[in-house]
Amino acid sequence: MIVDASASTRRYQALSQAKGLLAQLFDDAYRRRVRLALLTASGSRARWQHQGLKAGTALQPWLDGLGAGGGTPLFEALDQARAWLEHRSRRHPAESQRVLVLTDGRVKQLPAMAIFECPSVLIDMELGPIRLGRAADIARMIGAEYKHLTDL
């Protein structure tokens, strides 16, 4: 999971709504005994929160403390996630992988990006009355299915 927690996600309570979705996803992952890797894109760089750990109560304090601020190092996070997934798939070839990206797509530039080699979903958190629609472009670039937060 890659969570965009940049300052723009505070607008229109986008991050708050995304946190509700994340709580549901964490609960579902716990019941299914799924391992998660969690990366946040906020401030000046992307940061790993968890890597390959089973979903459980350890995620709740992180979710409670998740706040928005700073820039959007989203593309750095996507690159880090791609590298981690490649490494993980070599170490655990029988493991199935999926990528979930939550972002409002409010980035200055859209650099060329490689697609993920596993099923991917991008959830657009852009909720304002004037939407740039860049999240849909990012989803196409990385080969991800596009969904909007309000449709979930």
C-alpha positions as CSV (number, residue, x, y, z in Angstrom):
1,M,0.0,0.0,0.0
2,I,1.2,3.4,-0.9
3,V,-0.5,6.3,0.9
4,D,-0.2,9.9,-0.3
5,A,-0.3,12.0,2.9
6,S,0.8,15.3,1.3
7,A,-0.7,18.6,2.4
8,S,-3.2,18.6,-0.4
9,T,-4.9,15.5,1.0
10,R,-6.1,17.5,4.0
11,R,-8.5,19.4,1.7
12,Y,-12.1,18.4,1.8
13,Q,-11.3,15.7,4.4
14,A,-9.8,13.4,1.8
15,L,-7.3,11.9,4.1
16,S,-9.9,11.4,6.8
17,Q,-12.1,9.5,4.4
18,A,-9.1,7.5,3.2
19,K,-8.2,6.6,6.8
20,G,-11.7,5.1,7.2
21,L,-11.1,3.0,4.1
22,L,-7.6,2.0,5.3
23,A,-9.1,0.8,8.6
24,Q,-11.5,-1.4,6.7
25,L,-8.7,-2.8,4.5
26,F,-6.5,-3.5,7.5
27,D,-9.3,-5.3,9.3
28,D,-10.0,-7.4,6.1
29,A,-6.3,-8.1,5.7
30,Y,-6.1,-9.3,9.4
31,R,-9.0,-11.7,8.9
32,R,-7.4,-13.1,5.7
33,R,-3.9,-13.3,7.4
34,V,-2.4,-11.2,4.7
35,R,1.0,-9.6,4.9
36,L,1.3,-5.9,4.2
37,A,3.9,-3.5,3.1
38,L,3.0,0.1,3.8
39,L,4.7,3.2,2.4
40,T,3.8,6.8,2.9
41,A,4.5,9.7,0.5
42,S,4.6,12.8,2.6
43,G,7.0,15.7,3.2
44,S,10.3,15.5,1.3
45,R,10.6,11.7,0.9
46,A,8.7,8.4,0.9
47,R,8.9,6.4,4.2
48,W,8.4,2.7,4.9
49,Q,6.0,2.1,7.8
50,H,5.9,-1.7,7.5
51,Q,7.4,-4.2,5.2
52,G,5.9,-7.7,4.8
53,L,4.3,-7.9,8.2
54,K,1.1,-9.6,9.0
55,A,-1.8,-7.2,9.3
56,G,-2.8,-6.7,12.9
57,T,-3.3,-4.2,15.8
58,A,0.2,-2.8,15.2
59,L,-1.2,-0.8,12.3
60,Q,-3.8,1.1,14.3
61,P,-1.4,3.5,16.1
62,W,0.2,4.3,12.7
63,L,-3.3,5.0,11.2
64,D,-4.4,7.0,14.2
65,G,-1.3,9.2,13.9
66,L,-1.4,9.6,10.1
67,G,-1.5,13.2,9.3
68,A,-0.9,15.2,6.1
69,G,1.8,17.7,5.3
70,G,4.6,18.7,3.0
71,G,5.2,17.7,-0.5
72,T,4.2,14.8,-2.6
73,P,7.1,12.3,-3.1
74,L,4.6,10.0,-4.8
75,F,6.8,8.9,-7.7
76,E,9.7,8.1,-5.3
77,A,7.3,5.9,-3.4
78,L,6.1,4.2,-6.5
79,D,9.7,3.5,-7.5
80,Q,10.6,2.2,-4.0
81,A,7.5,0.0,-4.0
82,R,8.3,-1.5,-7.4
83,A,11.9,-2.3,-6.3
84,W,10.6,-3.9,-3.0
85,L,8.0,-6.0,-4.9
86,E,10.7,-7.3,-7.3
87,H,12.9,-8.2,-4.4
88,R,10.0,-9.8,-2.5
89,S,8.9,-11.8,-5.5
90,R,12.4,-13.3,-5.9
91,R,12.5,-14.3,-2.2
92,H,8.9,-15.6,-2.1
93,P,8.0,-16.7,-5.6
94,A,4.7,-18.4,-4.6
95,E,3.4,-15.3,-2.9
96,S,0.8,-13.3,-4.8
97,Q,1.2,-9.6,-4.7
98,R,-1.1,-6.6,-5.2
99,V,-0.6,-2.9,-5.1
100,L,-3.0,-0.3,-3.7
101,V,-2.2,3.4,-4.2
102,L,-4.2,6.1,-2.5
103,T,-3.5,9.6,-3.9
104,D,-5.2,12.8,-4.9
105,G,-2.9,13.0,-7.9
106,R,-1.9,16.6,-7.1
107,V,1.6,16.5,-8.5
108,K,3.4,19.1,-10.5
109,Q,4.7,16.7,-13.2
110,L,3.9,13.3,-14.5
111,P,7.2,11.6,-15.2
112,A,7.3,8.4,-17.2
113,M,6.7,5.4,-14.9
114,A,7.0,1.6,-15.4
115,I,3.9,-0.4,-14.8
116,F,3.6,-2.7,-11.8
117,E,4.0,-6.4,-12.6
118,C,1.1,-7.4,-10.4
119,P,-2.6,-6.4,-10.1
120,S,-2.8,-2.8,-9.0
121,V,-5.5,-0.4,-8.0
122,L,-5.2,3.4,-7.6
123,I,-7.8,5.1,-5.4
124,D,-8.3,8.7,-6.2
125,M,-8.8,10.8,-3.1
126,E,-9.3,14.1,-4.9
127,L,-12.6,15.5,-3.5
128,G,-12.6,19.2,-4.3
129,P,-15.1,20.9,-6.6
130,I,-12.3,21.6,-9.1
131,R,-10.5,18.4,-9.9
132,L,-7.3,18.1,-11.9
133,G,-7.9,14.4,-12.7
134,R,-4.2,13.5,-12.6
135,A,-4.8,10.4,-10.5
136,A,-6.5,8.7,-13.5
137,D,-3.5,9.6,-15.6
138,I,-1.2,8.1,-13.0
139,A,-3.3,4.9,-12.8
140,R,-2.9,4.5,-16.6
141,M,0.8,5.1,-16.4
142,I,1.4,2.4,-13.8
143,G,-1.1,0.0,-15.3
144,A,-3.5,0.2,-12.3
145,E,-7.2,0.0,-12.2
146,Y,-8.7,3.4,-11.3
147,K,-11.4,3.9,-8.6
148,H,-12.6,7.1,-6.9
149,L,-12.9,7.2,-3.1
150,T,-16.5,8.3,-3.3
151,D,-17.4,5.2,-5.3
152,L,-16.2,2.7,-2.6
